[in-house]
Amino acid sequence: MKRTTRFILVLFVAVFSLIVAGCNGQTTTQAPTTLAPTTQAPTTQAPTTQGTTGVVPTTLVPTTLLPTSTGTTTTEEAEVFVLLDRSTARLDVGIELTLVAEMTDMSSPTFVWTSSNPLVASVSEGVVTALTSGQTTLRVSVGTLYAECIVTVDDVIDLIFPVIAPTAFVGDQIDLGAFARVNGVNDDEHIEISGSGFSHVGNLVTFTGSGIIQITVSYPGAQSVTRSITVYHEVKSIADFHAIKEDLTGYYMMTADIDYAGEPLDTIAHYSDGYTSSENGFSGVFDGNGHTISNFYAYYSTNPSVVANSSPFGLIATQGVVRNTNFVGVTIKTRIAAGIATINYGLIENCFAQVYVTYETTTDHNNPIGGLVSKNYGVIRHSIAVVDVKSGVSVVNIGGVVGRTLNGSTITNSYSISSVGRYESGIPTNGDMLGDFTNFEGYPDVVSFYAGAVLEGFSDQWNFSEGYFPHLGQITDTVEITNTLDELYVGKTLQIEATHGYPVTYRLLEAVEGVSISANGLLSVLDTVQGGTEITVVVTSQYCASCSDEFTVTVLENNYEISATSEQLDFNWINGISDTSAHEAFHGIVVLYNGEPYTGEVSIVSTNELVAIVDGDKIIAVGDGTALIHVIIDQQTLFTIEVNSIMYQTITTTAEFLAIGTDLTTMAGKYLLMNDLDFSGQAIYAFSSYK
């Protein structure tokens, strides 16, 4: 029974060994009753630069059957195998790996190493060198015994896409400089470039649209790389600025200052063109880049008789942004208007506006005027306005920063320098004056502004210098005093005249008792000032301390006595109807020198001959308005008569009535209807309407 059991055991081991040998594809050698050894390559996978996972190898140890002369006697002996420390490996080109082979009987034979594809990977004494992408089988042999390792080789691909500039302009070309480095060799011919808003030939990209442009570079076998660049339409001229109307979603950046030289600016996204909601106005980005738009008044070019809603931007939509811009020398001539935008739902930041309001808006509480914005529903931050108002114009519906700030709006670190408050003092009847305010104040002058404003958080683009208007970047000006007369009689005044592009200040270089100069440059010398006194006047830009000019005047004794019938003449008349006596008068000017009639040259001139003229010994009113009649001796004005003329134009026909709405000048006139007018059903367009 014991012998039978041993025989069955030997038979089972022999069959199992044959099966294992067949599965591993190895040769089997048989002595009289001996099974050849079977070798199984280990399945360990070495870690590589790509993170290959290792597997612990499994070793099979077969049993050898030996015959005896006495019959079927069994003896167990361990077979000998070749073992490798891994059965698979994954390498990058250029990487080396050392395979470790050993015998199960701990012997040290000479191993023979081979590669099924030596172009992919070579092996020498166990050292594997990855040469090119592909797969090969490495074998280590000792006689008929062997073990194998399958090696996969991958290309080393580095996709290079250098950092590009943060901004560009439509039409610009840039070289991306992108390429793939494959196994140390550069390849820029097979990269792929994709995205929108540009065209490209190879690495040379030409931008065709504005906005945030995404550029993606790809290469087979490598992870793609995407970079972003903000592309703007360049704005450096009046035509460029007006072209914004063609694409209200575009991105725009100024590269130069724009001076309108007193000409009108056509409003972008005007209310009358249907831009009336938070989503359909200017919804792009306008970046002034620290530059200045100057010396303009806004209007509606489609119909100039619409005297409303005219600002540089009519309506800024929720997505719209206006930033980093100076709006300087802005004259506001219409209702519901402002230095930057009529209505803002978007974002205005880092902007400065200096405006002069001439429009009378006494009762328009619901549609006020603002330094930056008329009606703010959006966000304003780090912005400042300087507001001056024409003499005689009511300020009740004028706000220094905004006209109105409505519920949901936010204003942060924004100020006004003006005699008016931060928003209108009038109470609107169709909405609130709510909003979220932080550091939102109005200051009456530059001195109090610098004393009270919180300027932390403003960008380094801002120029803050005490005594001067705050502004972005550098605003330079050429200031030149043009007076030629450098002598002034005591008791008289002299208007200092100067050419300049931006507002200026007038001051005395040194204080002189009895001498003063007004904010608009009128130099006054009292009778108490001694003859021979020298007075130096300095005219300086309010934006630039070095932009200035000086002028010195010498005081002379005054021995002239001048009198007239009246120092003020008032006329009220109807053009073409009133008698001549209603608009003319004798001036009665008499000039004495040292108590005797003066026989030298005397000039009597009008400052506005569209209103009044001098004809011999008469002053004749010829138009509507105010004029000054100056008596000039030795180039100096020694006496002045003020003429106030109220002139009415007659309206007798429907054509004359409709002509009132021709332009701002005709709408400023005075008219008297002389008879009934029958328009016979004809439509009459409003002379002034925001529609």
HELIX and SHEET records of a PDB file:
HELIX    1   1 LYS A    2  CYS A   23  1                                  22    
HELIX    2   2 ILE A  238  HIS A  242  1                                   5    
HELIX    3   3 ALA A  243  GLU A  246  5                                   4    
HELIX    4   4 TYR A  271  ASP A  273  5                                   3    
HELIX    5   5 VAL A  446  GLY A  452  1                                   7    
HELIX    6   6 THR A  580  ALA A  582  5                                   3    
HELIX    7   7 THR A  654  LEU A  658  1                                   5    
HELIX    8   8 ALA A  659  GLY A  661  5                                   3    
HELIX    9   9 LEU A  664  MET A  667  1                                   4    
SHEET    1   A 5 GLN A  45  ALA A  46  0                                        
SHEET    2   A 5 THR A  88  ASP A  92  1                                        
SHEET    3   A 5 LEU A 145  ASP A 154  1                                        
SHEET    4   A 5 GLY A 134  VAL A 142 -1                                        
SHEET    5   A 5 VAL A 112  SER A 115 -1                                        
SHEET    1   B 2 VAL A  82  LEU A  84  0                                        
SHEET    2   B 2 ALA A 101  MET A 103 -1                                        
SHEET    1   C 3 GLU A  96  THR A  98  0                                        
SHEET    2   C 3 VAL A 127  ALA A 130 -1                                        
SHEET    3   C 3 ALA A 121  SER A 124 -1                                        
SHEET    1   D 3 ILE A 157  ILE A 160  0                                        
SHEET    2   D 3 PHE A 179  VAL A 182 -1                                        
SHEET    3   D 3 VAL A 185  ASP A 187 -1                                        
SHEET    1   E 4 THR A 167  PHE A 169  0                                        
SHEET    2   E 4 VAL A 225  VAL A 235  1                                        
SHEET    3   E 4 GLY A 211  SER A 218 -1                                        
SHEET    4   E 4 GLU A 192  SER A 194 -1                                        
SHEET    1   F 5 THR A 167  PHE A 169  0                                        
SHEET    2   F 5 VAL A 225  VAL A 235  1                                        
SHEET    3   F 5 TYR A 251  MET A 254  1                                        
SHEET    4   F 5 VAL A 285  TYR A 299  1                                        
SHEET    5   F 5 ILE A 258  ASP A 259  1                                        
SHEET    1   G 5 THR A 167  PHE A 169  0                                        
SHEET    2   G 5 VAL A 225  VAL A 235  1                                        
SHEET    3   G 5 TYR A 251  MET A 254  1                                        
SHEET    4   G 5 VAL A 285  TYR A 299  1                                        
SHEET    5   G 5 PRO A 264  ASP A 266  1                                        
SHEET    1   H 9 THR A 167  PHE A 169  0                                        
SHEET    2   H 9 VAL A 225  VAL A 235  1                                        
SHEET    3   H 9 TYR A 251  MET A 254  1                                        
SHEET    4   H 9 VAL A 285  TYR A 299  1                                        
SHEET    5   H 9 VAL A 321  ILE A 332  1                                        
SHEET    6   H 9 LEU A 347  VAL A 357  1                                        
SHEET    7   H 9 VAL A 379  VAL A 389  1                                        
SHEET    8   H 9 THR A 410  SER A 418  1                                        
SHEET    9   H 9 ASP A 436  TYR A 443  1                                        
SHEET    1   I 3 GLN A 173  ASP A 175  0                                        
SHEET    2   I 3 LEU A 204  PHE A 207 -1                                        
SHEET    3   I 3 PHE A 198  VAL A 201 -1                                        
SHEET    1   J 4 PHE A 313  ILE A 316  0                                        
SHEET    2   J 4 ALA A 341  ASN A 344  1                                        
SHEET    3   J 4 VAL A 373  ASN A 376  1                                        
SHEET    4   J 4 VAL A 402  THR A 405  1                                        
SHEET    1   K 2 ILE A 369  GLY A 370  0                                        
SHEET    2   K 2 ILE A 398  GLY A 399  1                                        
SHEET    1   L 2 TRP A 462  ASN A 463  0                                        
SHEET    2   L 2 HIS A 471  LEU A 472 -1                                        
SHEET    1   M 2 GLU A 480  ILE A 481  0                                        
SHEET    2   M 2 ALA A 498  THR A 499 -1                                        
SHEET    1   N 4 GLU A 487  TYR A 489  0                                        
SHEET    2   N 4 SER A 548  LEU A 556  1                                        
SHEET    3   N 4 GLU A 534  SER A 541 -1                                        
SHEET    4   N 4 VAL A 504  LEU A 508 -1                                        
SHEET    1   O 3 THR A 493  GLN A 495  0                                        
SHEET    2   O 3 LEU A 522  VAL A 525 -1                                        
SHEET    3   O 3 VAL A 515  ILE A 517 -1                                        
SHEET    1   P 3 TYR A 560  SER A 563  0                                        
SHEET    2   P 3 VAL A 590  TYR A 593 -1                                        
SHEET    3   P 3 GLU A 596  PRO A 597 -1                                        
SHEET    1   Q 4 GLN A 568  ILE A 574  0                                        
SHEET    2   Q 4 GLN A 636  ILE A 651  1                                        
SHEET    3   Q 4 GLY A 625  ILE A 633 -1                                        
SHEET    4   Q 4 SER A 603  SER A 606 -1                                        
SHEET    1   R 3 GLN A 568  ILE A 574  0                                        
SHEET    2   R 3 GLN A 636  ILE A 651  1                                        
SHEET    3   R 3 TYR A 671  LEU A 673  1                                        
SHEET    1   S 3 GLU A 584  PHE A 586  0                                        
SHEET    2   S 3 LYS A 618  ALA A 621 -1                                        
SHEET    3   S 3 ALA A 612  ASP A 615 -1                                        
END                                                                             
